[in-house]
Amino acid sequence: HGCDDGMIRVRKLSDGARVREYVGHEDRVTSVWTTKTHLCSGSFDDSVRVFNLDTGECQHTLYEHEARVSAVNGMERQPEVFW
């Protein structure tokens, strides 16, 4: 889930144990979208970040937004394309 502290925490459904944290946003994370290999997130810090799903490394940061990012989404047939 996205958090007010700018982190994204992935937990197991079975017991709530933390699996991985994705770090990089500087404000509340508002949305998350995943492909087989990446996690894309939007934030009130006016950015979209693209993380490697397995390593947690932030691979791209898109700062072109003029305001808070309230949602990210992608294309099922082209998972490398998102908006």
VMD Tcl script that builds the backbone (N, CA, C; Angstrom):
set m [mol new atoms 249]
animate dup $m
set s [atomselect $m all]
$s set {name element resname resid chain x y z} {
  {N N HIS 1 A 0.835 -1.179 0.000}
  {CA C HIS 1 A 0.000 0.000 0.000}
  {C C HIS 1 A 0.877 1.239 0.000}
  {N N GLY 2 A 0.369 2.319 -0.557}
  {CA C GLY 2 A 1.066 3.590 -0.516}
  {C C GLY 2 A 0.844 4.248 0.830}
  {N N CYS 3 A 1.816 5.021 1.259}
  {CA C CYS 3 A 1.754 5.592 2.599}
  {C C CYS 3 A 1.938 7.105 2.576}
  {N N ASP 4 A 1.537 7.738 3.665}
  {CA C ASP 4 A 1.694 9.181 3.801}
  {C C ASP 4 A 3.158 9.599 3.868}
  {N N ASP 5 A 4.039 8.680 4.225}
  {CA C ASP 5 A 5.460 9.016 4.372}
  {C C ASP 5 A 6.249 8.864 3.070}
  {N N GLY 6 A 5.564 8.598 1.940}
  {CA C GLY 6 A 6.233 8.490 0.649}
  {C C GLY 6 A 6.759 7.106 0.325}
  {N N MET 7 A 6.548 6.156 1.199}
  {CA C MET 7 A 7.016 4.793 0.957}
  {C C MET 7 A 5.876 3.930 0.439}
  {N N ILE 8 A 6.255 2.850 -0.234}
  {CA C ILE 8 A 5.296 1.839 -0.670}
  {C C ILE 8 A 5.699 0.552 0.023}
  {N N ARG 9 A 4.778 -0.039 0.736}
  {CA C ARG 9 A 5.066 -1.269 1.470}
  {C C ARG 9 A 4.227 -2.405 0.906}
  {N N VAL 10 A 4.885 -3.508 0.586}
  {CA C VAL 10 A 4.203 -4.705 0.088}
  {C C VAL 10 A 4.170 -5.712 1.223}
  {N N ARG 11 A 3.002 -6.246 1.469}
  {CA C ARG 11 A 2.826 -7.197 2.576}
  {C C ARG 11 A 2.170 -8.479 2.082}
  {N N LYS 12 A 2.419 -9.564 2.801}
  {CA C LYS 12 A 1.766 -10.837 2.519}
  {C C LYS 12 A 0.307 -10.757 2.952}
  {N N LEU 13 A -0.577 -11.290 2.128}
  {CA C LEU 13 A -1.989 -11.320 2.493}
  {C C LEU 13 A -2.243 -12.256 3.668}
  {N N SER 14 A -1.477 -13.342 3.747}
  {CA C SER 14 A -1.737 -14.363 4.762}
  {C C SER 14 A -1.522 -13.872 6.191}
  {N N ASP 15 A -0.468 -13.102 6.429}
  {CA C ASP 15 A -0.171 -12.699 7.804}
  {C C ASP 15 A 0.213 -11.223 7.965}
  {N N GLY 16 A 0.233 -10.475 6.870}
  {CA C GLY 16 A 0.580 -9.056 6.955}
  {C C GLY 16 A 2.061 -8.764 7.066}
  {N N ALA 17 A 2.886 -9.804 6.967}
  {CA C ALA 17 A 4.333 -9.608 7.078}
  {C C ALA 17 A 4.840 -8.762 5.915}
  {N N ARG 18 A 5.765 -7.869 6.201}
  {CA C ARG 18 A 6.327 -6.992 5.182}
  {C C ARG 18 A 7.234 -7.785 4.256}
  {N N VAL 19 A 7.038 -7.639 2.954}
  {CA C VAL 19 A 7.821 -8.332 1.938}
  {C C VAL 19 A 8.902 -7.414 1.380}
  {N N ARG 20 A 8.510 -6.168 1.042}
  {CA C ARG 20 A 9.457 -5.233 0.438}
  {C C ARG 20 A 8.958 -3.811 0.642}
  {N N GLU 21 A 9.905 -2.876 0.660}
  {CA C GLU 21 A 9.572 -1.460 0.692}
  {C C GLU 21 A 10.192 -0.786 -0.523}
  {N N TYR 22 A 9.442 0.119 -1.113}
  {CA C TYR 22 A 9.919 0.908 -2.247}
  {C C TYR 22 A 10.035 2.350 -1.763}
  {N N VAL 23 A 11.233 2.907 -1.864}
  {CA C VAL 23 A 11.537 4.210 -1.285}
  {C C VAL 23 A 11.892 5.200 -2.381}
  {N N GLY 24 A 11.435 6.440 -2.240}
  {CA C GLY 24 A 11.837 7.462 -3.188}
  {C C GLY 24 A 10.937 8.674 -3.218}
  {N N HIS 25 A 9.644 8.479 -3.036}
  {CA C HIS 25 A 8.736 9.618 -3.058}
  {C C HIS 25 A 8.958 10.496 -1.831}
  {N N GLU 26 A 8.687 11.787 -2.001}
  {CA C GLU 26 A 8.892 12.748 -0.921}
  {C C GLU 26 A 7.587 13.198 -0.276}
  {N N ASP 27 A 6.471 12.624 -0.708}
  {CA C ASP 27 A 5.167 12.969 -0.141}
  {C C ASP 27 A 4.259 11.748 -0.293}
  {N N ARG 28 A 3.020 11.879 0.091}
  {CA C ARG 28 A 2.037 10.791 0.088}
  {C C ARG 28 A 1.975 10.077 -1.265}
  {N N VAL 29 A 1.998 8.752 -1.231}
  {CA C VAL 29 A 1.811 7.930 -2.434}
  {C C VAL 29 A 0.319 7.735 -2.630}
  {N N THR 30 A -0.155 8.096 -3.823}
  {CA C THR 30 A -1.598 8.080 -4.075}
  {C C THR 30 A -2.064 6.899 -4.907}
  {N N SER 31 A -1.145 6.296 -5.685}
  {CA C SER 31 A -1.570 5.199 -6.553}
  {C C SER 31 A -0.390 4.317 -6.922}
  {N N VAL 32 A -0.722 3.065 -7.198}
  {CA C VAL 32 A 0.293 2.069 -7.562}
  {C C VAL 32 A -0.280 1.208 -8.676}
  {N N TRP 33 A 0.545 0.896 -9.656}
  {CA C TRP 33 A 0.167 0.012 -10.760}
  {C C TRP 33 A 1.366 -0.889 -11.045}
  {N N THR 34 A 1.146 -2.174 -11.267}
  {CA C THR 34 A 2.258 -3.092 -11.492}
  {C C THR 34 A 2.129 -3.828 -12.819}
  {N N THR 35 A 3.305 -4.204 -13.336}
  {CA C THR 35 A 3.397 -5.134 -14.454}
  {C C THR 35 A 4.093 -6.367 -13.893}
  {N N LYS 36 A 4.511 -7.267 -14.752}
  {CA C LYS 36 A 5.242 -8.446 -14.281}
  {C C LYS 36 A 6.623 -8.082 -13.743}
  {N N THR 37 A 7.159 -6.949 -14.173}
  {CA C THR 37 A 8.536 -6.590 -13.808}
  {C C THR 37 A 8.689 -5.258 -13.090}
  {N N HIS 38 A 7.656 -4.406 -13.123}
  {CA C HIS 38 A 7.805 -3.068 -12.565}
  {C C HIS 38 A 6.604 -2.650 -11.710}
  {N N LEU 39 A 6.883 -1.745 -10.802}
  {CA C LEU 39 A 5.865 -1.106 -9.998}
  {C C LEU 39 A 5.935 0.387 -10.325}
  {N N CYS 40 A 4.820 0.971 -10.741}
  {CA C CYS 40 A 4.749 2.391 -11.060}
  {C C CYS 40 A 3.893 3.048 -9.986}
  {N N SER 41 A 4.320 4.215 -9.526}
  {CA C SER 41 A 3.601 4.888 -8.454}
  {C C SER 41 A 3.490 6.376 -8.711}
  {N N GLY 42 A 2.374 6.941 -8.263}
  {CA C GLY 42 A 2.147 8.371 -8.342}
  {C C GLY 42 A 2.092 8.940 -6.941}
  {N N SER 43 A 2.439 10.227 -6.826}
  {CA C SER 43 A 2.546 10.818 -5.500}
  {C C SER 43 A 2.161 12.286 -5.492}
  {N N PHE 44 A 1.877 12.795 -4.301}
  {CA C PHE 44 A 1.639 14.219 -4.108}
  {C C PHE 44 A 2.929 15.028 -4.277}
  {N N ASP 45 A 4.071 14.364 -4.486}
  {CA C ASP 45 A 5.314 15.107 -4.752}
  {C C ASP 45 A 5.439 15.481 -6.226}
  {N N ASP 46 A 4.349 15.340 -6.978}
  {CA C ASP 46 A 4.261 15.713 -8.396}
  {C C ASP 46 A 5.080 14.803 -9.310}
  {N N SER 47 A 5.350 13.586 -8.884}
  {CA C SER 47 A 6.163 12.697 -9.709}
  {C C SER 47 A 5.529 11.315 -9.853}
  {N N VAL 48 A 6.004 10.615 -10.878}
  {CA C VAL 48 A 5.720 9.198 -11.075}
  {C C VAL 48 A 7.058 8.486 -11.013}
  {N N ARG 49 A 7.121 7.411 -10.269}
  {CA C ARG 49 A 8.357 6.623 -10.167}
  {C C ARG 49 A 8.101 5.221 -10.693}
  {N N VAL 50 A 9.146 4.662 -11.309}
  {CA C VAL 50 A 9.087 3.299 -11.840}
  {C C VAL 50 A 10.166 2.490 -11.126}
  {N N PHE 51 A 9.727 1.490 -10.374}
  {CA C PHE 51 A 10.626 0.647 -9.584}
  {C C PHE 51 A 10.742 -0.735 -10.210}
  {N N ASN 52 A 11.907 -1.353 -10.069}
  {CA C ASN 52 A 12.079 -2.758 -10.408}
  {C C ASN 52 A 11.327 -3.538 -9.335}
  {N N LEU 53 A 10.388 -4.355 -9.738}
  {CA C LEU 53 A 9.537 -5.078 -8.799}
  {C C LEU 53 A 10.328 -6.029 -7.916}
  {N N ASP 54 A 11.368 -6.659 -8.462}
  {CA C ASP 54 A 12.142 -7.649 -7.707}
  {C C ASP 54 A 13.182 -7.036 -6.778}
  {N N THR 55 A 13.877 -6.002 -7.244}
  {CA C THR 55 A 14.970 -5.438 -6.445}
  {C C THR 55 A 14.554 -4.243 -5.602}
  {N N GLY 56 A 13.456 -3.571 -5.991}
  {CA C GLY 56 A 13.029 -2.378 -5.288}
  {C C GLY 56 A 13.730 -1.115 -5.750}
  {N N GLU 57 A 14.654 -1.237 -6.702}
  {CA C GLU 57 A 15.407 -0.091 -7.197}
  {C C GLU 57 A 14.504 0.837 -8.013}
  {N N CYS 58 A 14.611 2.140 -7.761}
  {CA C CYS 58 A 13.894 3.124 -8.572}
  {C C CYS 58 A 14.679 3.306 -9.860}
  {N N GLN 59 A 14.065 2.955 -10.987}
  {CA C GLN 59 A 14.757 2.996 -12.272}
  {C C GLN 59 A 14.471 4.260 -13.069}
  {N N HIS 60 A 13.328 4.889 -12.831}
  {CA C HIS 60 A 12.974 6.117 -13.545}
  {C C HIS 60 A 12.137 6.994 -12.625}
  {N N THR 61 A 12.320 8.281 -12.758}
  {CA C THR 61 A 11.458 9.249 -12.082}
  {C C THR 61 A 11.005 10.268 -13.107}
  {N N LEU 62 A 9.708 10.456 -13.207}
  {CA C LEU 62 A 9.126 11.402 -14.157}
  {C C LEU 62 A 8.617 12.611 -13.386}
  {N N TYR 63 A 9.241 13.769 -13.635}
  {CA C TYR 63 A 8.896 14.992 -12.916}
  {C C TYR 63 A 8.085 15.966 -13.754}
  {N N GLU 64 A 7.607 15.568 -14.909}
  {CA C GLU 64 A 6.957 16.479 -15.835}
  {C C GLU 64 A 5.589 16.975 -15.373}
  {N N HIS 65 A 5.073 16.466 -14.292}
  {CA C HIS 65 A 3.740 16.830 -13.835}
  {C C HIS 65 A 3.763 18.189 -13.143}
  {N N GLU 66 A 2.737 18.972 -13.382}
  {CA C GLU 66 A 2.649 20.310 -12.808}
  {C C GLU 66 A 1.887 20.334 -11.488}
  {N N ALA 67 A 1.343 19.192 -11.108}
  {CA C ALA 67 A 0.569 19.115 -9.870}
  {C C ALA 67 A 0.650 17.699 -9.317}
  {N N ARG 68 A -0.006 17.484 -8.225}
  {CA C ARG 68 A -0.016 16.168 -7.584}
  {C C ARG 68 A -0.497 15.108 -8.563}
  {N N VAL 69 A 0.110 13.939 -8.484}
  {CA C VAL 69 A -0.309 12.808 -9.320}
  {C C VAL 69 A -1.303 11.992 -8.502}
  {N N SER 70 A -2.531 11.903 -8.982}
  {CA C SER 70 A -3.562 11.205 -8.215}
  {C C SER 70 A -3.793 9.776 -8.681}
  {N N ALA 71 A -3.301 9.427 -9.900}
  {CA C ALA 71 A -3.515 8.066 -10.398}
  {C C ALA 71 A -2.482 7.719 -11.458}
  {N N VAL 72 A -2.085 6.456 -11.482}
  {CA C VAL 72 A -1.279 5.909 -12.573}
  {C C VAL 72 A -2.020 4.700 -13.106}
  {N N ASN 73 A -1.839 4.432 -14.395}
  {CA C ASN 73 A -2.507 3.307 -15.029}
  {C C ASN 73 A -1.670 2.887 -16.217}
  {N N GLY 74 A -1.904 1.713 -16.739}
  {CA C GLY 74 A -1.123 1.220 -17.860}
  {C C GLY 74 A -1.967 0.535 -18.903}
  {N N MET 75 A -1.280 0.065 -19.906}
  {CA C MET 75 A -1.934 -0.622 -21.007}
  {C C MET 75 A -1.621 -2.113 -20.914}
  {N N GLU 76 A -2.634 -2.929 -20.856}
  {CA C GLU 76 A -2.459 -4.365 -20.680}
  {C C GLU 76 A -1.608 -4.988 -21.784}
  {N N ARG 77 A -1.787 -4.557 -23.011}
  {CA C ARG 77 A -1.046 -5.157 -24.129}
  {C C ARG 77 A 0.340 -4.562 -24.301}
  {N N GLN 78 A 0.584 -3.426 -23.692}
  {CA C GLN 78 A 1.899 -2.789 -23.747}
  {C C GLN 78 A 2.278 -2.383 -22.328}
  {N N PRO 79 A 2.713 -3.327 -21.510}
  {CA C PRO 79 A 2.942 -3.025 -20.097}
  {C C PRO 79 A 4.046 -2.003 -19.846}
  {N N GLU 80 A 4.854 -1.687 -20.860}
  {CA C GLU 80 A 5.884 -0.683 -20.663}
  {C C GLU 80 A 5.332 0.723 -20.847}
  {N N VAL 81 A 4.059 0.829 -21.232}
  {CA C VAL 81 A 3.422 2.127 -21.439}
  {C C VAL 81 A 2.439 2.363 -20.288}
  {N N PHE 82 A 2.581 3.498 -19.634}
  {CA C PHE 82 A 1.654 3.836 -18.573}
  {C C PHE 82 A 1.413 5.327 -18.567}
  {N N TRP 83 A 0.351 5.741 -17.904}
  {CA C TRP 83 A 0.028 7.156 -17.791}
  {C C TRP 83 A -0.595 7.412 -16.446}
}
mol reanalyze $m
mol bondsrecalc $m
mol representation Tube
mol addrep $m
